[in-house]
């Protein structure tokens, strides 16, 4: 794997080249948090922006949280962004602005779980650690033909990964396994003919690599409904700041009524206006539920100090979470067609 990685490693802005001295712990940590449930293509420009705006723990610890949340927009799972600031502040206050290099101490920091601590310890500090992300999980489950369904199989997958993790260059090994899973040992149609582990893969020898990892049947996500309110006045649209805790906490957003088990109609509009509901709907799937949103639009006549009035022509710069950015695009399209 290390020989393969030396030739085929991805060029990523948070990585040191194969075999080079250790990578910057701050950049490793930031990239690992951003990459949770998010693609490299989406993360790369966000990472470049973050490291330009907040290049180290001290600057991130001093960040304005509203600005940081806006910069995070589009990456999803917004609790991660709040944990970034919390973690940076602990590192500055208790560790002199530098990460501890020990895996156990890393796990004690806000927002750092077992996987992230292992990745930082291994990649940034050269400590032998067992690193298992989604890509490694897939590679190892196929390599050892681990037939127990997820999530129960994770203990066996981690134990198997431990048996093949080398004492030296374990960070490069972990990144090699990640790259293999991303480019060759893909979820569907893996490129087994060019895989450097194909002569050792039990799933391939059985003729069914696609069967691993074994996944449980998907449960149906609960359905919820809501209404987004697009209130416009003098070329500006009304935005609000969501409560600091809870889903999309602290983010700038379009106002909504309640999210409920049945369509709430025009309940709880942000201001009094002649609200009209469009025919279009916006659907967004969160981790634990599916949300269908009606779109209500109005010209706001009376003066209101509620929320924040943002130029419609610059709405893309507001840092709206994906669900609200979708809604803004739909509403603006409808308005353009109507005029």
C-alpha positions as CSV (number, residue, x, y, z in Angstrom):
1,X,0.0,0.0,0.0
2,X,2.8,2.4,0.8
3,X,4.5,1.8,-2.5
4,X,1.2,2.4,-4.3
5,X,0.6,5.6,-2.3
6,X,4.1,6.9,-3.1
7,X,3.0,6.8,-6.8
8,X,-0.7,7.6,-6.6
9,X,-1.3,9.9,-3.6
10,X,-3.8,12.6,-4.2
11,X,-2.5,16.2,-4.1
12,X,-4.6,17.8,-1.4
13,X,-4.0,21.2,0.2
14,X,-4.0,19.7,3.8
15,X,-1.5,16.9,3.0
16,X,2.2,16.6,3.2
17,X,3.7,14.6,0.3
18,X,4.2,10.8,0.9
19,X,7.2,10.1,3.1
20,X,7.6,13.8,3.9
21,X,7.8,15.2,7.5
22,X,4.5,15.4,9.3
23,X,1.7,17.5,8.1
24,X,0.5,20.7,9.9
25,X,-1.8,19.4,12.8
26,X,-4.1,22.5,12.4
27,X,-4.7,21.8,8.7
28,X,-5.1,18.0,9.3
29,X,-7.7,18.7,12.0
30,X,-9.6,21.3,10.0
31,X,-9.7,19.1,6.9
32,X,-10.9,16.0,8.8
33,X,-13.7,17.9,10.4
34,X,-14.8,19.4,7.1
35,X,-14.6,16.0,5.3
36,X,-17.0,14.3,7.6
37,X,-20.0,13.4,5.4
38,X,-18.7,15.8,2.8
39,X,-16.8,15.3,-0.5
40,X,-13.3,16.4,-1.2
41,X,-14.6,18.5,-4.2
42,X,-16.9,20.5,-1.8
43,X,-14.3,20.8,0.9
44,X,-11.3,22.0,-1.1
45,X,-12.5,25.6,-1.8
46,X,-13.9,25.9,1.7
47,X,-10.7,24.7,3.2
48,X,-8.7,27.3,1.2
49,X,-11.0,30.1,2.4
50,X,-10.9,29.0,6.0
51,X,-7.1,28.7,6.1
52,X,-6.7,32.1,4.5
53,X,-9.1,33.8,6.8
54,X,-8.2,31.8,10.0
55,X,-4.7,30.3,9.4
56,X,-4.1,28.9,12.9
57,X,-5.7,28.1,16.3
58,X,-5.3,31.6,17.7
59,X,-7.1,33.3,14.8
60,X,-9.9,30.7,14.8
61,X,-10.3,30.9,18.6
62,X,-10.9,34.7,18.1
63,X,-13.3,34.2,15.1
64,X,-16.7,35.9,15.0
65,X,-19.0,32.9,15.2
66,X,-21.6,34.4,12.9
67,X,-18.9,35.0,10.2
68,X,-17.6,31.5,10.7
69,X,-21.1,30.0,10.4
70,X,-21.7,31.9,7.1
71,X,-18.3,30.7,5.8
72,X,-19.3,27.1,6.7
73,X,-22.6,27.3,4.7
74,X,-22.8,24.5,2.1
75,X,-20.8,22.0,4.2
76,X,-23.8,20.9,6.3
77,X,-23.8,19.4,9.8
78,X,-23.4,22.8,11.3
79,X,-22.6,21.6,14.8
80,X,-19.1,20.8,13.4
81,X,-18.5,24.5,12.9
82,X,-19.5,25.4,16.4
83,X,-17.2,22.7,17.7
84,X,-14.3,24.1,15.6
85,X,-14.4,27.4,17.6
86,X,-14.9,25.6,20.9
87,X,-11.9,23.3,20.2
88,X,-9.7,26.1,19.0
89,X,-10.4,28.0,22.2
90,X,-9.6,25.0,24.4
91,X,-6.3,24.5,22.5
92,X,-5.3,28.1,23.0
93,X,-6.4,28.3,26.6
94,X,-5.1,25.0,27.9
95,X,-2.5,23.8,25.4
96,X,-0.6,27.0,24.4
97,X,-2.1,27.1,20.9
98,X,-0.8,23.7,19.8
99,X,-2.5,20.3,19.7
100,X,-1.4,17.6,22.1
101,X,0.1,14.8,20.1
102,X,-1.4,12.0,22.1
103,X,-4.5,10.2,20.8
104,X,-6.2,10.1,24.2
105,X,-5.6,13.8,24.9
106,X,-6.9,14.7,21.4
107,X,-10.2,12.8,22.1
108,X,-10.8,15.0,25.2
109,X,-11.1,18.1,22.9
110,X,-14.5,19.4,21.7
111,X,-15.7,17.8,18.5
112,X,-12.9,15.2,18.2
113,X,-14.1,11.6,18.3
114,X,-12.2,8.4,18.0
115,X,-11.7,8.6,14.2
116,X,-10.5,12.2,14.1
117,X,-8.2,11.7,17.1
118,X,-6.6,8.7,15.4
119,X,-6.3,10.6,12.1
120,X,-4.6,13.6,13.7
121,X,-2.3,11.5,15.8
122,X,-1.2,9.3,12.9
123,X,-1.0,11.9,10.0
124,X,0.2,14.9,11.9
125,X,2.3,13.4,14.7
126,X,3.5,10.1,13.3
127,X,1.9,8.1,16.2
128,X,0.7,4.6,15.3
129,X,-3.0,4.8,15.3
130,X,-5.8,2.7,13.7
131,X,-7.7,5.1,11.3
132,X,-11.0,3.9,9.9
133,X,-13.2,6.2,7.9
134,X,-15.9,5.2,5.4
135,X,-13.4,4.5,2.7
136,X,-11.2,2.4,4.9
137,X,-14.2,0.6,6.3
138,X,-15.2,-0.5,2.8
139,X,-11.7,-1.6,1.8
140,X,-11.1,-3.6,4.9
141,X,-14.6,-5.2,4.9
142,X,-13.8,-6.4,1.4
143,X,-10.2,-7.4,2.0
144,X,-11.3,-9.7,4.9
145,X,-14.8,-10.5,3.6
146,X,-16.4,-9.4,6.9
147,X,-20.0,-10.5,6.6
148,X,-21.6,-9.0,9.7
149,X,-23.9,-6.1,8.8
150,X,-23.0,-2.5,9.7
151,X,-22.9,-1.0,12.2
152,X,-22.3,-4.1,14.2
153,X,-19.3,-5.0,12.0
154,X,-17.3,-1.9,12.9
155,X,-15.5,-3.6,15.8
156,X,-14.4,-6.4,13.6
157,X,-13.4,-4.0,10.8
158,X,-11.3,-1.9,13.3
159,X,-9.6,-5.0,14.6
160,X,-8.8,-6.2,11.1
161,X,-7.4,-2.7,10.3
162,X,-5.2,-2.9,13.3
163,X,-3.6,-6.1,12.1
164,X,-2.4,-4.4,8.8
165,X,-1.5,-1.0,10.1
166,X,2.3,-0.6,10.1
167,X,4.3,0.8,13.0
168,X,6.0,3.3,10.7
169,X,4.4,5.6,8.3
170,X,1.0,4.7,9.7
171,X,-0.3,8.2,8.6
172,X,0.7,7.6,5.0
173,X,-0.8,4.1,5.3
174,X,-4.2,5.5,6.5
175,X,-4.2,8.1,3.7
176,X,-3.3,5.4,1.2
177,X,-6.3,3.3,2.3
178,X,-8.5,6.4,2.0
179,X,-7.3,7.1,-1.5
180,X,-7.8,3.4,-2.5
181,X,-11.4,3.5,-1.3
182,X,-12.0,6.8,-3.0
183,X,-10.5,6.0,-6.4
184,X,-10.5,2.2,-6.8
185,X,-12.4,0.3,-4.1
186,X,-15.5,2.4,-4.8
187,X,-19.0,1.6,-3.4
188,X,-20.2,0.4,-6.8
189,X,-18.2,-1.1,-9.7
190,X,-14.8,-1.3,-7.9
191,X,-11.8,-1.3,-10.2
192,X,-10.5,-4.6,-8.9
193,X,-8.2,-5.3,-11.9
194,X,-5.9,-2.3,-10.9
195,X,-6.2,-2.6,-7.2
196,X,-2.8,-3.2,-5.5
197,X,-4.5,-5.6,-3.0
198,X,-6.5,-7.7,-5.5
199,X,-4.4,-10.8,-4.9
200,X,-5.2,-10.6,-1.1
201,X,-8.9,-9.6,-1.3
202,X,-11.2,-12.3,0.0
203,X,-14.3,-10.6,-1.4
204,X,-12.8,-10.6,-4.8
205,X,-11.8,-14.2,-4.5
206,X,-15.5,-14.9,-3.7
207,X,-16.5,-13.0,-6.9
208,X,-18.7,-10.5,-5.0
209,X,-16.8,-7.4,-3.8
210,X,-19.9,-5.3,-4.2
211,X,-21.6,-7.3,-1.5
212,X,-19.3,-5.7,1.2
213,X,-19.7,-4.0,3.5
214,X,-23.0,-5.6,4.4
215,X,-25.5,-2.9,5.1
216,X,-28.8,-3.1,7.0
217,X,-32.1,-2.3,5.3
218,X,-32.7,1.5,5.2
219,X,-35.4,2.7,7.5
220,X,-37.9,5.2,6.1
221,X,-37.1,8.7,7.1
222,X,-39.9,10.6,8.9
223,X,-41.6,13.2,6.7
224,X,-42.0,16.8,8.0
225,X,-43.4,20.0,6.4
226,X,-42.8,23.7,6.7
227,X,-43.1,27.0,4.9
228,X,-40.3,29.4,3.9
229,X,-41.3,33.1,3.8
230,X,-39.7,35.3,1.1
231,X,-40.5,38.9,2.1
232,X,-39.1,41.5,-0.3
233,X,-38.9,45.3,0.0
234,X,-37.0,47.8,-2.1
235,X,-34.8,45.1,-3.7
236,X,-34.0,43.4,-0.4
237,X,-35.2,40.2,1.2
238,X,-35.8,39.6,4.9
239,X,-33.4,37.2,6.5
240,X,-33.1,36.0,10.1
241,X,-30.5,34.5,12.4
242,X,-31.6,31.1,13.6
243,X,-31.3,30.3,17.3
244,X,-27.8,29.4,18.4
245,X,-28.7,25.8,19.3
246,X,-30.5,23.2,17.3
247,X,-30.6,22.4,13.6
248,X,-28.7,25.0,11.5
249,X,-28.1,26.9,14.8
250,X,-26.6,30.3,14.4
251,X,-27.0,30.4,10.6
252,X,-28.4,33.3,8.6
253,X,-31.6,32.0,6.9
254,X,-34.9,32.8,5.3
255,X,-37.7,32.9,7.9
256,X,-39.8,29.8,8.3
257,X,-42.9,28.8,10.2
258,X,-43.0,25.6,12.3
259,X,-41.7,22.3,10.9
260,X,-44.5,19.9,11.6
261,X,-46.0,16.5,10.7
262,X,-48.5,18.2,8.5
263,X,-48.2,21.3,6.2
264,X,-48.5,24.4,8.5
265,X,-49.6,26.7,5.8
266,X,-49.0,30.4,6.6
267,X,-48.5,29.9,10.4
268,X,-46.1,32.2,12.1
269,X,-45.1,34.6,9.3
270,X,-42.2,36.9,10.1
271,X,-44.2,40.1,9.3
272,X,-47.7,41.0,8.3
273,X,-48.1,40.9,4.5
274,X,-50.2,39.5,1.7
275,X,-48.4,36.2,1.5
276,X,-49.0,34.1,-1.6
277,X,-48.0,30.4,-1.8
278,X,-46.1,29.3,-4.9
279,X,-46.9,26.1,-6.7
280,X,-43.3,24.9,-6.3
281,X,-42.0,23.1,-3.3
282,X,-38.4,22.6,-2.0
283,X,-37.4,19.2,-0.6
284,X,-34.4,18.7,1.5
285,X,-33.2,15.4,3.2
286,X,-31.6,15.8,6.6
287,X,-29.9,13.0,8.5
288,X,-33.0,12.0,10.4
289,X,-35.9,13.3,8.4
290,X,-37.2,14.5,5.0
291,X,-38.4,18.1,4.9
292,X,-40.9,19.4,2.3
293,X,-41.2,23.2,2.3
294,X,-43.9,25.4,0.7
295,X,-42.7,28.8,-0.5
296,X,-44.7,32.0,0.5
297,X,-43.8,35.3,-1.1
298,X,-44.9,38.9,-0.5
299,X,-44.0,42.5,-0.9
300,X,-43.6,43.9,2.5
301,X,-45.2,47.4,2.7
302,X,-44.9,48.3,6.3
303,X,-41.6,49.1,8.0
304,X,-40.2,46.3,10.1
305,X,-37.1,46.0,12.3
306,X,-37.4,42.2,12.3
307,X,-34.4,40.3,11.1
308,X,-32.0,41.7,8.5
309,X,-32.7,43.1,5.0
310,X,-30.3,41.6,2.5
311,X,-29.9,42.7,-1.2
312,X,-31.7,40.2,-3.4
313,X,-29.0,40.6,-6.1
314,X,-26.4,39.5,-3.6
315,X,-28.2,36.7,-1.9
316,X,-25.5,34.2,-2.8
317,X,-23.1,36.0,-0.5
318,X,-25.4,35.7,2.5
319,X,-24.0,32.2,3.4
320,X,-27.4,30.5,3.5
321,X,-27.5,26.8,4.4
322,X,-28.2,24.6,1.4
323,X,-32.0,24.2,2.1
324,X,-32.5,28.0,2.1
325,X,-30.2,28.5,-0.9
326,X,-32.4,26.1,-2.8
327,X,-35.5,28.0,-1.8
328,X,-33.9,31.3,-2.8
329,X,-33.0,30.0,-6.2
330,X,-36.6,28.7,-6.8
331,X,-38.3,31.9,-5.7
332,X,-36.0,34.1,-7.8
333,X,-36.6,31.9,-10.8
334,X,-40.4,32.2,-10.3
335,X,-40.2,36.0,-9.9
336,X,-38.1,36.3,-13.1
337,X,-40.6,34.2,-15.1
338,X,-43.5,36.2,-13.7
339,X,-41.9,39.5,-14.9
